[in-house]
Amino acid sequence: MAGPKNSRCAERPPAGAVSLSSATDLSPLLSTFLGARLAPGDRLCVALSGGRDSVVLLHALSRLAAAGRLPVPLSALSALHVHHGLSPHADAWAGFCAGFCADCGVPLSIERVSVPRASGEGLEAAARRLRHRAFAACAADWLALAHHRDDQAETVLLNLLRGAGVAGAAGMLAERPQPTGPALIRPLLDAARAAIDDYAATHGLSWIDDESNADTYFRRNFLRREIMPALTAHFPGAAPALARAAGHFAEAAHLLDDLAALDRAALATPDEALPLAGFNALTPARARNLLRGELLATGFRAPDTRWMDEALRQLARAGGAAETCMATADGELHVYRGRLYPVPRRAPLPEAPLRWAGEAELPWGEGCVRFVARAGAGIAQARLAQGELRLQVRMGGERLQPDARRPRRPLRKLLQEGAVPPWERGRLPYLWCGERLVWVGGFGVDAAFACPPGEAGIVPLWEGGAFSGDSGAQ
């Protein structure tokens, strides 16, 4: 790993370096790209792996911001490093990023993720999913990634070899919104790798090298190290040509997105799931296009042709009362009560019960369960002293009495009547007091534990779930 020598981000260029206006600098490209997007008051974050490309991007942006050549000041710039923990050098990489950001005067957030090695989706896919989850949680308006033109050429070629359609052949977009969190932008997408190399050399920058980048077992590394050099030897403009082709495909993909939006608006309101009958009435090509749009909008990657063909076949045969599930590495596509529901892969729930000893909140999946003191509402605190309190997943056979005017009933019946989809039922939080079920997220408090008026109560608030809300209030 290279050390952070001579990686200062001062307003003045280091001795011997060219000025910001030099033709060898990246400032014209970055100023134009960001000037068209950033507004005063926006927050800009850089995804900093510590590799050459992201180091160059952060260095250039910090200099431009300090010189007043961006719409936002240096104080609006930050960096995010995702610590995957896959390499024995991961801690050293995080340390390098911290030192580099300190030299630049840019605050750094380090997000540690635990990448499952046996999830069935592959190590790279799992790391990417968790990395993008960290991106979505970033406290910024824009998150800048350091992909460049040669990366784009490799992506287009890789996707074509996978048999991708128009959207895949479009490669990486210069700007892409996320379902939540900041929009992803790639300010260097029109820059050649050679220009980034020149910038790093001119400014005497150091960076870290991920040892896995040399392993040609990985397909992208094989393309980068073996195929692209051979192509360039016979077609000197191969990388720029592939990048231009990506632009043409992106334009066509935008038109298909517009068509998908028109078809969706004709079938359902923005807040409704797609009706299966209306979806199946579309021509196969338009149904395929609409389904791809639904999946991408939910955070899925574009599925391959075989998966799409099988999904369309199953959906065409599914009845209105069918419960169908088709899985991808990114999640599942469900049919429930005649409508389509793309469900992205989500954070795992606790395997063992979580003991509650009065904490303000307990983690639960993508969110948490908060416990708020409130007089005359929620659970009667006096009743909670009757047994050990724990939060756990559904075990089966539970009964609940959310309404004192009606008898205690099997929770299975309540879930069905409440139209809670089957894939959500196992994600509800259940609060127990000893052997008594006290509260279920989305349904409320059992009548036997309801807090009378004027007495001290605890209201459980489930945040981050599909059926979350103030389900403990009375």
C-alpha positions as CSV (number, residue, x, y, z in Angstrom):
1,M,0.0,0.0,0.0
2,A,1.3,3.4,-0.9
3,G,1.6,6.0,1.8
4,P,0.0,9.4,1.9
5,K,3.1,11.4,0.9
6,N,2.8,14.8,-0.7
7,S,-1.0,14.5,-0.8
8,R,-1.8,18.0,0.4
9,C,-5.0,19.8,-0.7
10,A,-4.0,23.4,-0.1
11,E,-5.6,26.3,-1.9
12,R,-2.2,27.0,-3.5
13,P,-0.7,24.2,-5.7
14,P,2.4,22.5,-4.2
15,A,5.8,23.6,-5.5
16,G,6.3,22.6,-9.1
17,A,2.6,21.8,-9.7
18,V,0.6,23.4,-12.5
19,S,-2.1,25.9,-11.7
20,L,-5.8,25.0,-11.7
21,S,-6.2,26.5,-15.1
22,S,-3.6,24.2,-16.7
23,A,-4.7,22.0,-19.6
24,T,-3.4,19.0,-17.8
25,D,-5.9,19.6,-14.9
26,L,-9.4,18.2,-14.6
27,S,-10.9,21.5,-13.4
28,P,-12.7,22.5,-16.6
29,L,-14.5,19.1,-16.8
30,L,-15.4,19.1,-13.1
31,S,-16.5,22.8,-13.0
32,T,-18.8,22.3,-16.0
33,F,-20.2,19.1,-14.7
34,L,-20.9,20.2,-11.2
35,G,-21.8,23.7,-12.1
36,A,-24.8,22.3,-14.0
37,R,-26.0,20.4,-11.0
38,L,-25.0,21.9,-7.7
39,A,-26.8,24.8,-6.1
40,P,-25.7,26.9,-3.2
41,G,-26.5,25.1,0.0
42,D,-26.1,21.6,-1.5
43,R,-23.8,19.1,0.2
44,L,-21.4,17.1,-1.9
45,C,-19.8,13.9,-0.8
46,V,-17.1,11.8,-2.5
47,A,-17.0,8.0,-2.3
48,L,-13.4,7.6,-1.3
49,S,-12.0,4.0,-1.6
50,G,-8.4,5.3,-1.3
51,G,-7.6,4.2,-4.9
52,R,-6.1,6.5,-7.4
53,D,-9.3,7.6,-9.1
54,S,-11.2,8.5,-6.0
55,V,-8.0,10.2,-4.5
56,V,-7.7,12.3,-7.7
57,L,-11.4,13.2,-7.6
58,L,-11.4,14.4,-4.0
59,H,-8.1,16.2,-4.4
60,A,-9.4,18.1,-7.5
61,L,-12.7,18.9,-5.9
62,S,-11.2,20.2,-2.7
63,R,-8.9,22.5,-4.6
64,L,-11.7,23.8,-6.8
65,A,-14.0,24.4,-3.8
66,A,-11.2,26.1,-1.8
67,A,-10.6,28.4,-4.9
68,G,-14.2,29.3,-5.1
69,R,-14.6,27.5,-8.5
70,L,-17.6,25.3,-7.4
71,P,-21.1,26.4,-6.6
72,V,-20.5,25.2,-3.0
73,P,-17.6,26.0,-0.6
74,L,-15.1,23.6,0.8
75,S,-17.2,23.3,4.0
76,A,-19.9,21.6,2.0
77,L,-17.6,18.9,0.8
78,S,-17.2,15.6,2.6
79,A,-16.0,12.0,1.9
80,L,-17.3,8.5,2.6
81,H,-15.2,5.4,2.9
82,V,-16.9,2.0,3.0
83,H,-14.8,-0.5,5.1
84,H,-15.7,-3.9,3.7
85,G,-13.3,-5.8,5.9
86,L,-12.5,-8.3,3.0
87,S,-8.8,-7.5,2.8
88,P,-6.3,-7.9,5.5
89,H,-5.2,-4.3,4.6
90,A,-8.7,-2.9,5.1
91,D,-7.9,-1.1,8.3
92,A,-4.8,0.4,6.8
93,W,-6.8,1.7,3.8
94,A,-9.3,3.4,6.2
95,G,-6.3,5.0,8.0
96,F,-4.9,6.2,4.7
97,C,-8.3,7.8,3.8
98,A,-8.5,9.5,7.2
99,G,-5.0,11.0,6.8
100,F,-5.7,12.1,3.2
101,C,-9.0,13.8,4.2
102,A,-7.3,15.5,7.1
103,D,-4.7,16.9,4.7
104,C,-7.5,18.1,2.4
105,G,-9.5,19.7,5.2
106,V,-12.5,17.5,4.3
107,P,-14.4,15.5,7.0
108,L,-14.5,11.7,6.5
109,S,-17.2,9.2,7.5
110,I,-16.1,5.5,7.6
111,E,-18.9,3.0,7.3
112,R,-18.1,-0.5,8.3
113,V,-20.1,-3.3,6.7
114,S,-20.0,-7.0,7.2
115,V,-20.1,-8.8,3.8
116,P,-21.6,-12.3,4.0
117,R,-19.5,-14.9,2.3
118,A,-22.3,-17.5,1.8
119,S,-25.3,-15.4,0.9
120,G,-25.8,-17.1,-2.5
121,E,-25.4,-13.8,-4.4
122,G,-21.6,-13.9,-4.6
123,L,-19.0,-11.9,-2.7
124,E,-18.8,-9.1,-5.2
125,A,-22.5,-8.7,-5.4
126,A,-22.9,-8.8,-1.6
127,A,-20.2,-6.1,-1.2
128,R,-21.8,-4.0,-3.9
129,R,-25.2,-4.2,-2.2
130,L,-23.9,-3.2,1.2
131,R,-21.8,-0.4,-0.3
132,H,-24.9,1.0,-2.0
133,R,-26.8,0.7,1.2
134,A,-24.1,2.9,2.8
135,F,-24.4,5.3,-0.2
136,A,-28.2,5.6,0.3
137,A,-27.6,6.5,4.0
138,C,-25.1,9.2,3.2
139,A,-26.0,12.6,4.6
140,A,-25.5,14.6,1.4
141,D,-27.4,15.8,-1.7
142,W,-24.9,14.5,-4.2
143,L,-22.5,11.5,-3.9
144,A,-19.7,11.6,-6.4
145,L,-18.2,8.4,-7.7
146,A,-14.8,8.3,-9.5
147,H,-15.6,6.2,-12.5
148,H,-14.0,7.4,-15.7
149,R,-14.2,6.8,-19.5
150,D,-12.1,3.6,-19.5
151,D,-14.3,2.2,-16.7
152,Q,-17.3,3.0,-18.8
153,A,-15.8,1.1,-21.8
154,E,-15.1,-1.9,-19.7
155,T,-18.7,-1.8,-18.3
156,V,-20.3,-1.6,-21.7
157,L,-18.2,-4.5,-23.0
158,L,-18.8,-6.6,-19.9
159,N,-22.6,-6.0,-20.1
160,L,-22.7,-6.8,-23.8
161,L,-20.9,-10.1,-23.1
162,R,-23.5,-10.9,-20.5
163,G,-26.2,-10.4,-23.1
164,A,-27.6,-7.1,-21.6
165,G,-30.3,-5.1,-23.2
166,V,-30.3,-1.4,-24.0
167,A,-30.2,-0.3,-20.4
168,G,-27.2,-2.5,-19.7
169,A,-25.4,-1.4,-22.9
170,A,-25.8,2.2,-21.7
171,G,-23.3,1.4,-19.0
172,M,-23.0,3.8,-16.1
173,L,-25.0,7.0,-16.1
174,A,-23.4,10.3,-15.3
175,E,-26.3,11.0,-12.9
176,R,-28.6,8.5,-11.3
177,P,-31.0,9.1,-8.4
178,Q,-31.3,6.5,-5.7
179,P,-34.7,5.4,-4.2
180,T,-33.4,7.1,-1.0
181,G,-30.4,9.2,-0.2
182,P,-28.2,11.4,-2.5
183,A,-28.2,11.2,-6.2
184,L,-25.1,9.4,-7.6
185,I,-23.0,11.4,-10.0
186,R,-19.8,10.5,-11.9
187,P,-18.0,13.8,-12.7
188,L,-15.0,12.0,-14.3
189,L,-17.0,9.8,-16.7
190,D,-15.7,11.8,-19.7
191,A,-12.1,11.7,-18.5
192,A,-9.6,9.2,-19.9
193,R,-7.6,7.0,-17.5
194,A,-4.5,8.7,-18.9
195,A,-5.7,12.1,-17.8
196,I,-6.3,10.9,-14.3
197,D,-2.8,9.3,-14.3
198,D,-1.3,12.6,-15.4
199,Y,-3.2,14.6,-12.7
200,A,-1.9,12.2,-10.0
201,A,1.6,12.5,-11.3
202,T,1.5,16.2,-11.6
203,H,0.3,16.7,-8.1
204,G,2.5,14.0,-6.6
205,L,-0.4,12.1,-5.2
206,S,-0.2,8.7,-3.5
207,W,-3.0,6.1,-3.2
208,I,-3.6,2.6,-2.2
209,D,-3.7,-0.4,-4.4
210,D,-6.3,-3.2,-3.8
211,E,-4.4,-6.4,-4.3
212,S,-7.6,-8.0,-5.8
213,N,-7.3,-5.6,-8.8
214,A,-4.5,-7.8,-10.2
215,D,-6.5,-11.0,-10.0
216,T,-7.7,-11.8,-13.6
217,Y,-10.0,-14.4,-12.2
218,F,-12.5,-11.5,-11.8
219,R,-14.0,-10.7,-15.2
220,R,-13.6,-7.0,-15.1
221,N,-9.9,-7.4,-14.2
222,F,-9.5,-9.8,-17.1
223,L,-11.1,-7.3,-19.5
224,R,-9.0,-4.5,-18.2
225,R,-5.7,-6.3,-18.2
226,E,-6.0,-8.7,-21.1
227,I,-8.8,-7.8,-23.5
228,M,-8.8,-4.0,-23.6
229,P,-5.0,-3.7,-24.4
230,A,-5.4,-6.2,-27.3
231,L,-8.5,-4.3,-28.6
232,T,-6.7,-0.9,-28.3
233,A,-3.7,-2.3,-30.2
234,H,-6.0,-3.0,-33.3
235,F,-8.6,-0.3,-32.6
236,P,-6.8,2.7,-31.0
237,G,-10.1,4.5,-30.3
238,A,-11.8,1.4,-28.7
239,A,-12.4,3.0,-25.3
240,P,-13.8,6.3,-26.6
241,A,-15.9,4.5,-29.1
242,L,-17.4,2.2,-26.5
243,A,-18.1,5.2,-24.3
244,R,-19.8,7.0,-27.2
245,A,-21.9,3.9,-27.8
246,A,-22.9,4.0,-24.2
247,G,-24.3,7.5,-24.7
248,H,-26.4,6.4,-27.6
249,F,-27.8,3.4,-25.7
250,A,-28.5,5.7,-22.7
251,E,-30.6,8.0,-24.9
252,A,-32.6,5.0,-26.2
253,A,-32.9,3.7,-22.6
254,H,-34.4,7.1,-21.6
255,L,-37.1,6.7,-24.2
256,L,-37.9,3.3,-22.9
257,D,-38.1,4.7,-19.4
258,D,-40.6,7.3,-20.7
259,L,-42.7,4.5,-22.2
260,A,-42.6,2.5,-19.0
261,A,-43.8,5.6,-17.1
262,L,-46.7,6.1,-19.5
263,D,-47.7,2.4,-19.2
264,R,-47.5,2.5,-15.4
265,A,-49.6,5.7,-15.2
266,A,-52.3,4.0,-17.3
267,L,-52.4,1.0,-14.9
268,A,-52.0,2.4,-11.4
269,T,-51.5,5.5,-9.3
270,P,-47.9,6.2,-8.2
271,D,-48.6,4.8,-4.7
272,E,-50.3,1.6,-6.0
273,A,-48.7,-1.7,-6.9
274,L,-49.2,-2.8,-10.5
275,P,-52.3,-4.8,-11.2
276,L,-51.4,-8.2,-12.6
277,A,-54.3,-8.3,-15.1
278,G,-53.4,-4.9,-16.6
279,F,-49.8,-5.9,-16.7
280,N,-50.5,-9.1,-18.5
281,A,-52.7,-7.2,-21.1
282,L,-49.6,-5.4,-22.3
283,T,-47.6,-6.7,-25.3
284,P,-44.7,-8.9,-24.2
285,A,-42.1,-6.2,-25.1
286,R,-44.0,-3.5,-23.2
287,A,-44.6,-5.8,-20.2
288,R,-40.8,-6.6,-20.2
289,N,-39.9,-2.9,-20.3
290,L,-42.4,-2.0,-17.5
291,L,-41.2,-4.8,-15.3
292,R,-37.6,-3.9,-15.8
293,G,-38.5,-0.3,-14.8
294,E,-40.3,-1.4,-11.7
295,L,-37.3,-3.5,-10.6
296,L,-34.8,-0.8,-11.2
297,A,-36.9,1.8,-9.4
298,T,-36.9,-0.5,-6.4
299,G,-33.1,-0.8,-6.3
300,F,-32.7,-4.0,-8.3
301,R,-30.1,-4.4,-11.0
302,A,-31.4,-5.1,-14.5
303,P,-32.2,-8.9,-14.5
304,D,-30.8,-11.1,-17.3
305,T,-32.9,-12.2,-20.2
306,R,-33.6,-15.7,-19.0
307,W,-34.9,-14.5,-15.6
308,M,-37.2,-11.9,-17.4
309,D,-38.5,-14.6,-19.8
310,E,-39.3,-16.9,-16.9
311,A,-40.9,-14.1,-14.9
312,L,-43.2,-13.1,-17.7
313,R,-44.1,-16.7,-18.3
314,Q,-45.1,-17.2,-14.6
315,L,-46.9,-13.9,-14.4
316,A,-49.0,-14.7,-17.5
317,R,-50.1,-18.0,-15.8
318,A,-50.7,-16.6,-12.3
319,G,-54.3,-16.2,-11.2
320,G,-55.7,-13.2,-9.3
321,A,-55.6,-15.1,-6.0
322,A,-52.1,-16.6,-6.6
323,E,-49.2,-16.0,-4.4
324,T,-46.1,-16.2,-6.6
325,C,-42.5,-15.4,-5.7
326,M,-39.5,-15.1,-8.1
327,A,-36.1,-14.4,-6.6
328,T,-33.1,-12.6,-7.9
329,A,-29.8,-11.8,-6.2
330,D,-31.2,-8.4,-5.3
331,G,-34.5,-9.4,-3.9
332,E,-37.9,-11.0,-4.9
333,L,-40.8,-10.3,-7.1
334,H,-44.1,-11.2,-5.4
335,V,-47.7,-11.5,-6.6
336,Y,-50.3,-11.0,-3.9
337,R,-54.0,-10.3,-4.3
338,G,-53.6,-9.6,-7.9
339,R,-50.8,-7.1,-7.7
340,L,-47.0,-7.1,-8.3
341,Y,-44.6,-6.3,-5.5
342,P,-40.8,-6.0,-6.1
343,V,-39.2,-6.5,-2.7
344,P,-35.5,-5.7,-2.5
345,R,-33.1,-7.7,-0.3
346,R,-33.2,-6.3,3.2
347,A,-31.2,-6.3,6.4
348,P,-31.5,-9.5,8.4
349,L,-33.6,-9.7,11.6
350,P,-32.1,-10.8,14.9
351,E,-31.7,-14.5,15.1
352,A,-32.1,-14.6,18.9
353,P,-34.6,-12.6,21.0
354,L,-33.5,-9.1,22.0
355,R,-33.9,-8.5,25.7
356,W,-35.4,-5.1,26.5
357,A,-34.2,-3.6,29.8
358,G,-35.6,-0.1,29.3
359,E,-33.4,1.1,26.4
360,A,-34.7,3.9,24.3
361,E,-34.6,1.7,21.2
362,L,-33.7,-1.7,19.9
363,P,-32.5,-2.4,16.3
364,W,-34.9,-4.2,14.0
365,G,-34.0,-4.9,10.3
366,E,-33.6,-1.6,8.4
367,G,-34.9,0.4,11.3
368,C,-35.6,0.1,15.0
369,V,-38.3,-0.1,17.6
370,R,-38.3,2.9,19.9
371,F,-39.9,3.0,23.3
372,V,-41.5,6.4,24.2
373,A,-43.0,7.2,27.6
374,R,-46.5,8.6,27.3
375,A,-49.2,8.9,29.9
376,G,-52.4,7.0,29.2
377,A,-51.1,5.4,26.0
378,G,-49.5,2.3,24.8
379,I,-48.5,-0.4,27.3
380,A,-49.1,0.0,31.0
381,Q,-45.7,0.2,32.6
382,A,-47.1,-1.5,35.8
383,R,-47.9,-4.7,33.7
384,L,-44.4,-4.9,32.3
385,A,-43.0,-5.9,35.7
386,Q,-44.6,-9.3,35.5
387,G,-41.9,-11.0,33.4
388,E,-38.8,-10.6,31.3
389,L,-39.3,-8.4,28.3
390,R,-38.0,-9.4,24.9
391,L,-38.4,-8.5,21.2
392,Q,-38.4,-11.3,18.7
393,V,-39.7,-12.6,15.3
394,R,-42.9,-14.5,14.8
395,M,-42.8,-18.1,15.9
396,G,-46.3,-19.2,14.9
397,G,-49.5,-19.8,16.8
398,E,-49.5,-16.4,18.5
399,R,-52.8,-14.8,19.6
400,L,-53.6,-11.1,20.1
401,Q,-56.5,-9.0,21.4
402,P,-55.9,-5.5,19.9
403,D,-59.5,-4.5,20.7
404,A,-61.0,-5.1,24.2
405,R,-64.5,-5.3,22.7
406,R,-63.5,-8.4,20.7
407,P,-62.0,-11.7,21.8
408,R,-58.3,-12.7,21.5
409,R,-57.8,-14.1,18.0
410,P,-55.1,-16.0,16.1
411,L,-52.6,-13.5,14.8
412,R,-52.7,-15.4,11.5
413,K,-56.3,-14.3,11.0
414,L,-55.4,-10.7,11.9
415,L,-52.6,-10.7,9.4
416,Q,-54.8,-11.9,6.7
417,E,-57.6,-9.5,7.4
418,G,-55.0,-6.6,7.6
419,A,-53.8,-7.6,4.1
420,V,-50.2,-7.9,5.4
421,P,-48.3,-9.7,2.6
422,P,-46.8,-13.0,3.5
423,W,-43.2,-11.8,3.0
424,E,-43.8,-9.0,5.5
425,R,-45.4,-11.2,8.2
426,G,-42.1,-12.7,9.3
427,R,-40.5,-9.3,9.7
428,L,-43.0,-7.8,12.2
429,P,-41.5,-7.2,15.7
430,Y,-43.2,-9.0,18.6
431,L,-42.8,-7.8,22.2
432,W,-43.3,-10.4,24.9
433,C,-43.5,-10.2,28.6
434,G,-42.7,-13.6,29.9
435,E,-45.0,-15.9,28.1
436,R,-47.6,-13.2,27.1
437,L,-47.6,-11.4,23.8
438,V,-47.8,-7.7,24.6
439,W,-47.4,-5.9,21.2
440,V,-47.1,-6.5,17.5
441,G,-45.6,-3.9,15.2
442,G,-48.4,-2.6,12.9
443,F,-51.2,-4.0,15.0
444,G,-50.8,-2.5,18.5
445,V,-51.0,-3.5,22.1
446,D,-52.8,-6.5,23.5
447,A,-55.9,-5.3,25.4
448,A,-54.7,-7.0,28.6
449,F,-51.6,-4.7,28.6
450,A,-53.3,-1.5,27.4
451,C,-52.5,1.6,29.5
452,P,-55.5,3.1,31.3
453,P,-56.0,6.9,31.2
454,G,-53.8,8.8,33.5
455,E,-51.3,6.0,34.2
456,A,-47.7,5.7,33.0
457,G,-47.4,4.1,29.6
458,I,-44.8,3.0,27.1
459,V,-45.6,3.4,23.4
460,P,-43.5,1.2,21.0
461,L,-42.8,2.8,17.7
462,W,-41.6,0.6,14.9
463,E,-39.6,2.7,12.4
464,G,-38.3,1.5,9.1
465,G,-40.7,-1.2,8.4
466,A,-43.3,-1.5,5.6
467,F,-46.1,-1.5,8.2
468,S,-44.4,0.6,10.8
469,G,-45.8,3.6,12.6
470,D,-47.3,4.6,15.9
471,S,-48.8,1.2,16.3
472,G,-48.6,1.3,20.0
473,A,-50.7,4.4,20.6
474,Q,-54.2,4.0,22.0
